[in-house]
Amino acid sequence: MISFKQLIEKYAGFVSNNPYWVILLVIIISIIAAIQAQNIEMESMDYSDMLPDNLEVMQTLEIINDEFGGTNSVMIVVESDPQYSNSDEPRDIRDPEIIQYVYLLSEMAQYTDDVTYVTSASSILKNLNNDTLPKSASQIIELVNDNPSLGSYISSNYEMTLVKITLSDDFDEDQILIDLNDVIDQVPKPSSIKSSVAGQELGMAVVKNQLADDMRTTSRASLIGILVILFLVFRSVRYGLTPLATIGVGILWAFGYIGLIGMGMNSATSGVISMIMGIGIDFGIQIVTRFRHELKKVRPERAMSITLNSVFMPMLTTTLAALIGFKAMSLGELTMMGELGTIMSYGIAASFLAAITIIPAILVVGERLSNKKLREEDEQKFMQEERMFAKMLRSKKKTIKNGKVTR
């Protein structure tokens, strides 16, 4: 029975002597991974995503949702914002013009998708005033003073009021944010006030909009730092850039697999790329360093074979240790930590696979192309094989011409 060491030797020999086939295979897999990675979606994240369902507090929340409807709610905040000091612009939110504006906001918000209920100081004042909005400031002030419940809608200094909006359980936070902002834009407002959307339920929509920029920023910073270290260590552009293929291909493969299995990303896992880059680059550095050392003594193919035989087991051991550590994060009760550990596991495993495939192939091909002596030897070998093939054809034709059949 063939041993694991012999398997490594056979694999090392195959990669070292067939680098172009390895590069072609990596390109095909990478294209498939890139297509699958497009299926990854940024998911919303709230307490139900961070905590396990068997916690008592989460079970109680589910009961409340079932019995009394969802607890999801957002607000439109209307506040005094006079543009000029000492002007006659309305500053008191109880001004009839502002109350009318708040009422229009409430009515339009009511007809927005995913909105189940809307209430505001204007709607309450209308109910208190025989289903009509008060037309004078004095009437509004009197109703507000006589009804303390309006204190939950109008601030104590009368400079701010709220439109409270209850949402359905399956609301789309991205779309509701867009829709409510459209409502604010469409309703003509007095020049002395400003309106905005607020609420924890919309926080994820804002976070998701910023995640893409943050991921680009952190990834770019990590890449720059890694490049600086690589150039300082190898003092070569070619050898300095080669290890980057490990994290480039590894991240692509990892995200392709994540997209294939339908797993999404959220705010807790958005920084995983930088972490994979920091850990995965080590695999590429090990192979490049050992290859340069062996290259001083033997040809590139033999140097790469020795390199893979030497570093395969240490790299595999490191990978397995990292996988165990990251998967152990799933043992805790915080769901988001388990998801982070799972994605990190995919990234490290993919970086290891990339390091033992694309890096050896690039190094061997690079040496063949950059070394004139090796190119001449390859050309001579090719010409020799061509001459041998031509000689075999001539011999075969001569045999057929003489009427002889040989096997």
VEXDREN-2710 file (C-alpha; in Angstrom, 1 decimal):
% VEXDREN-2710
k/r/px/py/pz
1/MET/0.0/0.0/0.0
2/ILE/1.3/3.4/-1.0
3/SER/2.3/5.6/2.0
4/PHE/1.3/9.3/2.6
5/LYS/4.9/10.3/2.0
6/GLN/5.0/8.6/-1.3
7/LEU/1.8/10.4/-2.3
8/ILE/3.4/13.7/-1.5
9/GLU/6.4/12.7/-3.6
10/LYS/4.3/11.8/-6.5
11/TYR/2.3/15.0/-6.3
12/ALA/5.5/17.1/-6.0
13/GLY/6.8/15.4/-9.1
14/PHE/3.6/16.0/-11.0
15/VAL/3.4/19.7/-10.1
16/SER/7.1/20.3/-10.8
17/ASN/7.1/18.7/-14.2
18/ASN/3.6/19.8/-15.4
19/PRO/3.4/23.5/-14.3
20/TYR/1.4/24.6/-17.4
21/TRP/-1.3/22.0/-16.8
22/VAL/-1.5/23.1/-13.1
23/ILE/-1.9/26.8/-14.1
24/LEU/-4.7/25.9/-16.6
25/LEU/-6.5/23.9/-13.9
26/VAL/-6.2/26.7/-11.4
27/ILE/-7.5/29.2/-14.0
28/ILE/-10.6/27.0/-14.7
29/ILE/-11.3/26.5/-11.0
30/SER/-10.9/30.3/-10.4
31/ILE/-13.3/31.2/-13.1
32/ILE/-15.9/28.9/-11.6
33/ALA/-15.3/30.3/-8.2
34/ALA/-15.6/33.9/-9.5
35/ILE/-19.0/33.0/-10.9
36/GLN/-20.2/31.4/-7.7
37/ALA/-18.8/34.3/-5.5
38/GLN/-21.3/36.6/-7.2
39/ASN/-24.1/34.7/-5.3
40/ILE/-22.9/36.0/-2.0
41/GLU/-25.3/38.5/-0.4
42/MET/-24.8/40.9/2.5
43/GLU/-27.3/39.9/5.2
44/SER/-28.9/41.9/7.9
45/MET/-27.8/41.2/11.4
46/ASP/-29.7/41.7/14.7
47/TYR/-29.8/40.1/18.0
48/SER/-31.6/37.0/16.6
49/ASP/-28.6/36.5/14.3
50/MET/-26.0/36.8/17.1
51/LEU/-27.7/34.7/19.8
52/PRO/-28.8/31.0/19.6
53/ASP/-32.5/30.3/19.4
54/ASN/-32.6/28.2/22.6
55/LEU/-31.8/31.1/24.9
56/GLU/-34.8/32.1/27.1
57/VAL/-34.7/35.7/26.1
58/MET/-34.9/34.8/22.4
59/GLN/-37.7/32.3/23.0
60/THR/-39.6/35.1/24.9
61/LEU/-39.1/37.4/22.0
62/GLU/-40.6/34.9/19.6
63/ILE/-43.6/34.5/21.8
64/ILE/-44.1/38.3/21.9
65/ASN/-43.8/38.4/18.1
66/ASP/-46.4/35.6/17.7
67/GLU/-48.9/37.0/20.1
68/PHE/-48.6/40.8/19.6
69/GLY/-47.0/41.1/16.2
70/GLY/-43.5/42.2/15.3
71/THR/-41.5/44.6/17.4
72/ASN/-39.8/46.1/14.4
73/SER/-40.2/49.9/14.3
74/VAL/-38.5/53.0/12.9
75/MET/-39.1/56.7/13.1
76/ILE/-39.1/59.8/11.0
77/VAL/-37.7/62.6/13.1
78/VAL/-38.9/66.2/12.5
79/GLU/-37.0/68.9/14.3
80/SER/-36.8/72.7/14.3
81/ASP/-34.0/74.0/12.1
82/PRO/-34.4/77.7/11.4
83/GLN/-32.0/79.0/8.8
84/TYR/-31.7/82.5/10.1
85/SER/-31.4/83.8/13.6
86/ASN/-34.0/86.3/14.8
87/SER/-36.3/85.4/11.9
88/ASP/-40.0/84.8/12.1
89/GLU/-39.5/81.1/10.9
90/PRO/-41.5/78.7/13.1
91/ARG/-39.4/77.3/15.9
92/ASP/-42.1/75.6/17.9
93/ILE/-43.0/72.2/16.6
94/ARG/-46.6/72.9/17.6
95/ASP/-47.0/75.4/14.7
96/PRO/-50.0/74.5/12.5
97/GLU/-47.9/74.4/9.4
98/ILE/-45.5/71.9/10.9
99/ILE/-48.4/69.8/12.3
100/GLN/-49.8/69.7/8.8
101/TYR/-46.5/68.6/7.4
102/VAL/-46.1/65.8/10.0
103/TYR/-49.6/64.6/9.1
104/LEU/-48.8/64.4/5.4
105/LEU/-45.6/62.4/6.3
106/SER/-47.7/60.0/8.4
107/GLU/-50.2/59.5/5.6
108/MET/-47.6/58.8/2.9
109/ALA/-45.6/56.5/5.2
110/GLN/-48.7/54.5/5.9
111/TYR/-48.9/53.4/2.2
112/THR/-45.3/52.3/2.0
113/ASP/-44.5/48.6/1.6
114/ASP/-43.7/46.7/4.8
115/VAL/-45.3/49.4/6.9
116/THR/-48.2/48.1/9.1
117/TYR/-49.0/51.0/11.4
118/VAL/-48.1/54.7/11.6
119/THR/-48.8/57.1/14.5
120/SER/-47.7/60.6/15.2
121/ALA/-48.6/63.7/17.2
122/SER/-50.6/64.9/14.2
123/SER/-52.7/61.8/14.0
124/ILE/-53.4/61.9/17.7
125/LEU/-54.3/65.6/17.6
126/LYS/-56.7/64.9/14.7
127/ASN/-58.5/62.2/16.8
128/LEU/-58.7/64.6/19.7
129/ASN/-60.2/67.3/17.5
130/ASN/-63.2/65.5/16.0
131/ASP/-61.2/63.9/13.2
132/THR/-59.9/67.3/11.9
133/LEU/-56.4/68.8/12.3
134/PRO/-56.3/71.9/14.6
135/LYS/-55.9/75.1/12.6
136/SER/-54.5/77.4/15.2
137/ALA/-51.4/77.3/17.4
138/SER/-53.4/78.1/20.5
139/GLN/-55.7/75.1/19.9
140/ILE/-52.8/72.8/19.4
141/ILE/-51.0/74.0/22.5
142/GLU/-54.1/73.5/24.6
143/LEU/-54.6/69.9/23.3
144/VAL/-50.9/69.1/23.9
145/ASN/-51.1/70.5/27.5
146/ASP/-54.3/68.5/28.2
147/ASN/-52.9/65.2/26.9
148/PRO/-49.7/64.1/28.5
149/SER/-49.5/61.0/26.2
150/LEU/-48.4/63.4/23.5
151/GLY/-45.1/63.8/25.4
152/SER/-43.9/60.5/23.8
153/TYR/-44.2/62.2/20.4
154/ILE/-43.2/65.9/21.1
155/SER/-40.0/66.8/23.0
156/SER/-40.2/68.8/26.2
157/ASN/-38.7/71.9/24.5
158/TYR/-41.1/71.6/21.6
159/GLU/-38.3/71.5/19.0
160/MET/-38.7/67.9/17.9
161/THR/-41.5/65.4/17.1
162/LEU/-41.6/61.8/15.9
163/VAL/-43.5/59.8/13.4
164/LYS/-43.5/56.3/14.7
165/ILE/-43.7/53.5/12.1
166/THR/-44.3/49.8/12.8
167/LEU/-42.9/47.4/10.2
168/SER/-43.9/43.9/9.2
169/ASP/-41.7/40.9/10.4
170/ASP/-40.2/40.3/7.0
171/PHE/-39.4/43.9/6.1
172/ASP/-36.5/44.7/3.7
173/GLU/-34.4/47.2/5.6
174/ASP/-32.7/48.4/2.4
175/GLN/-35.9/49.1/0.6
176/ILE/-37.7/50.6/3.6
177/LEU/-34.8/53.1/4.1
178/ILE/-35.1/54.1/0.4
179/ASP/-38.9/54.4/0.6
180/LEU/-39.0/56.5/3.7
181/ASN/-36.4/58.8/2.4
182/ASP/-38.5/59.2/-0.8
183/VAL/-41.5/60.1/1.4
184/ILE/-39.4/62.8/3.1
185/ASP/-38.3/64.1/-0.3
186/GLN/-41.8/64.2/-1.8
187/VAL/-43.6/66.0/1.0
188/PRO/-43.1/69.8/0.8
189/LYS/-41.7/70.9/4.1
190/PRO/-41.4/74.3/5.8
191/SER/-38.0/75.9/5.5
192/SER/-37.5/76.0/9.2
193/ILE/-37.4/72.3/9.9
194/LYS/-35.5/69.2/8.8
195/SER/-36.5/65.5/8.7
196/SER/-34.6/62.3/8.8
197/VAL/-35.1/58.6/9.2
198/ALA/-34.0/57.0/12.4
199/GLY/-34.2/53.6/14.2
200/GLN/-32.1/50.6/15.1
201/GLU/-33.9/48.5/12.5
202/LEU/-32.4/50.7/9.8
203/GLY/-28.9/50.6/11.2
204/MET/-28.0/47.5/9.3
205/ALA/-29.0/49.1/6.0
206/VAL/-26.6/51.9/6.7
207/VAL/-23.9/49.4/7.8
208/LYS/-24.3/47.4/4.7
209/ASN/-23.9/50.5/2.6
210/GLN/-20.6/51.3/4.3
211/LEU/-19.3/47.7/4.5
212/ALA/-18.2/47.7/0.9
213/ASP/-16.0/50.8/1.4
214/ASP/-14.7/49.5/4.7
215/MET/-13.8/46.1/3.2
216/ARG/-12.0/47.8/0.3
217/THR/-10.1/50.1/2.7
218/THR/-9.0/47.3/5.1
219/SER/-8.1/44.9/2.3
220/ARG/-6.1/47.6/0.6
221/ALA/-4.2/48.5/3.8
222/SER/-3.5/44.8/4.4
223/LEU/-2.2/44.3/0.9
224/ILE/0.1/47.3/1.1
225/GLY/1.5/46.1/4.4
226/ILE/2.1/42.6/3.0
227/LEU/3.8/44.0/-0.1
228/VAL/6.2/46.1/1.9
229/ILE/7.2/43.1/4.0
230/LEU/7.6/40.8/0.9
231/PHE/9.8/43.3/-0.9
232/LEU/11.9/43.8/2.2
233/VAL/12.3/40.0/2.7
234/PHE/12.9/38.9/-0.9
235/ARG/14.4/42.1/-2.4
236/SER/12.9/41.0/-5.8
237/VAL/9.8/42.1/-7.6
238/ARG/9.2/38.6/-9.1
239/TYR/9.7/36.7/-5.9
240/GLY/8.0/39.4/-3.9
241/LEU/4.8/39.3/-6.0
242/THR/4.6/35.5/-6.4
243/PRO/3.3/34.8/-2.8
244/LEU/0.4/37.1/-3.4
245/ALA/-1.1/34.5/-5.7
246/THR/-1.7/32.4/-2.6
247/ILE/-4.1/34.9/-1.0
248/GLY/-5.5/36.1/-4.3
249/VAL/-6.5/32.6/-5.5
250/GLY/-7.2/31.4/-1.9
251/ILE/-9.7/34.2/-1.2
252/LEU/-11.4/33.7/-4.6
253/TRP/-11.8/30.0/-4.0
254/ALA/-13.1/30.5/-0.5
255/PHE/-15.7/33.1/-1.5
256/GLY/-16.6/30.9/-4.5
257/TYR/-17.4/28.0/-2.1
258/ILE/-19.3/30.4/0.2
259/GLY/-21.4/31.5/-2.7
260/LEU/-21.9/27.8/-3.8
261/ILE/-23.3/26.7/-0.5
262/GLY/-25.5/29.9/-0.2
263/MET/-23.8/31.3/2.8
264/GLY/-24.0/35.1/3.2
265/MET/-21.8/37.8/4.8
266/ASN/-22.7/40.2/7.6
267/SER/-21.1/43.0/9.6
268/ALA/-19.4/40.5/11.9
269/THR/-17.7/38.7/9.0
270/SER/-16.9/41.6/6.8
271/GLY/-13.3/42.0/7.9
272/VAL/-12.5/38.3/7.2
273/ILE/-10.5/39.1/4.0
274/SER/-7.8/41.0/5.9
275/MET/-7.4/38.2/8.4
276/ILE/-7.2/35.5/5.7
277/MET/-4.6/37.6/3.9
278/GLY/-2.5/38.0/7.0
279/ILE/-2.5/34.2/7.8
280/GLY/-2.6/32.8/4.2
281/ILE/0.4/34.7/2.9
282/ASP/2.7/32.6/5.2
283/PHE/2.1/29.6/2.9
284/GLY/3.4/31.4/-0.1
285/ILE/6.4/32.8/1.7
286/GLN/7.4/29.3/2.9
287/ILE/7.4/27.8/-0.6
288/VAL/9.2/30.8/-2.3
289/THR/11.9/30.9/0.4
290/ARG/12.6/27.2/0.3
291/PHE/12.5/27.1/-3.5
292/ARG/15.1/29.9/-3.8
293/HIS/17.4/28.0/-1.4
294/GLU/17.1/24.7/-3.4
295/LEU/17.5/26.5/-6.7
296/LYS/21.1/27.3/-5.9
297/LYS/21.9/23.5/-6.1
298/VAL/19.6/21.9/-8.7
299/ARG/17.3/22.7/-11.7
300/PRO/13.9/24.4/-11.1
301/GLU/11.9/21.2/-11.5
302/ARG/14.0/19.3/-9.0
303/ALA/14.2/22.3/-6.7
304/MET/10.4/22.5/-6.6
305/SER/10.1/18.8/-6.0
306/ILE/12.4/19.0/-3.0
307/THR/10.6/22.1/-1.8
308/LEU/7.2/20.6/-1.8
309/ASN/8.5/17.4/-0.1
310/SER/10.0/19.5/2.6
311/VAL/7.3/22.1/3.4
312/PHE/4.1/20.1/2.6
313/MET/3.8/18.4/6.0
314/PRO/4.6/21.5/8.1
315/MET/2.1/23.6/6.0
316/LEU/-0.5/20.9/6.3
317/THR/0.0/20.7/10.1
318/THR/-0.4/24.5/10.4
319/THR/-3.5/24.4/8.3
320/LEU/-5.1/21.6/10.4
321/ALA/-4.2/23.4/13.6
322/ALA/-5.8/26.6/12.3
323/LEU/-8.9/24.8/11.1
324/ILE/-9.3/23.2/14.6
325/GLY/-8.9/26.6/16.2
326/PHE/-11.4/28.4/14.0
327/LYS/-13.9/25.7/14.1
328/ALA/-13.7/25.7/17.9
329/MET/-15.3/29.2/17.7
330/SER/-18.5/27.4/16.7
331/LEU/-18.6/25.8/20.1
332/GLY/-19.7/29.0/21.8
333/GLU/-23.2/30.3/22.1
334/LEU/-22.6/33.4/19.9
335/THR/-23.7/32.5/16.4
336/MET/-21.8/35.3/14.8
337/MET/-18.5/33.9/16.2
338/GLY/-19.2/30.5/14.7
339/GLU/-19.9/32.1/11.3
340/LEU/-16.6/34.1/11.5
341/GLY/-14.7/30.9/12.4
342/THR/-16.3/29.0/9.5
343/ILE/-15.4/31.5/6.9
344/MET/-11.9/31.8/8.3
345/SER/-11.6/28.0/8.0
346/TYR/-12.6/28.1/4.3
347/GLY/-10.1/30.9/3.7
348/ILE/-7.2/29.2/5.3
349/ALA/-7.9/25.8/3.6
350/ALA/-8.2/27.5/0.2
351/SER/-5.0/29.4/0.8
352/PHE/-3.2/26.2/1.5
353/LEU/-4.5/24.5/-1.6
354/ALA/-3.6/27.6/-3.7
355/ALA/0.0/27.6/-2.2
356/ILE/0.6/24.0/-3.2
357/THR/-0.7/24.4/-6.8
358/ILE/-0.4/27.9/-8.3
359/ILE/2.8/29.0/-6.5
360/PRO/5.0/26.0/-7.5
361/ALA/3.7/26.3/-11.1
362/ILE/4.4/30.0/-11.3
363/LEU/7.9/29.6/-9.8
364/VAL/8.9/26.8/-12.2
365/VAL/7.5/28.6/-15.3
366/GLY/9.1/31.9/-14.1
367/GLU/12.5/30.3/-13.9
368/ARG/12.2/28.7/-17.3
369/LEU/11.3/32.0/-18.9
370/SER/13.8/34.1/-17.1
371/ASN/16.8/31.8/-17.3
372/LYS/18.4/31.9/-20.8
373/LYS/20.3/28.7/-20.3
374/LEU/17.2/26.8/-19.2
375/ARG/15.4/28.1/-22.3
376/GLU/18.2/26.9/-24.6
377/GLU/18.1/23.5/-22.9
378/ASP/14.4/23.3/-23.3
379/GLU/14.7/24.2/-26.9
380/GLN/17.4/21.6/-27.5
381/LYS/15.3/19.0/-25.7
382/PHE/12.3/19.9/-27.9
383/MET/14.4/19.8/-31.1
384/GLN/15.8/16.4/-30.0
385/GLU/12.3/15.0/-29.5
386/GLU/11.2/16.4/-32.8
387/ARG/14.2/14.7/-34.6
388/MET/13.4/11.4/-32.8
389/PHE/9.7/11.6/-33.8
390/ALA/10.7/12.4/-37.4
391/LYS/13.1/9.4/-37.5
392/MET/10.4/7.1/-36.2
393/LEU/8.0/8.3/-39.0
394/ARG/10.7/7.7/-41.7
395/SER/11.4/4.3/-40.3
396/LYS/7.7/3.4/-40.3
397/LYS/7.3/4.6/-43.9
398/LYS/10.3/2.5/-45.0
399/THR/8.9/-0.6/-43.4
400/ILE/5.5/-0.2/-45.1
401/LYS/7.2/0.5/-48.4
402/ASN/9.1/-2.8/-48.2
403/GLY/5.9/-4.6/-47.6
404/LYS/6.8/-5.7/-44.1
405/VAL/4.4/-5.6/-41.2
406/THR/6.0/-5.2/-37.8
407/ARG/4.6/-4.8/-34.3
END
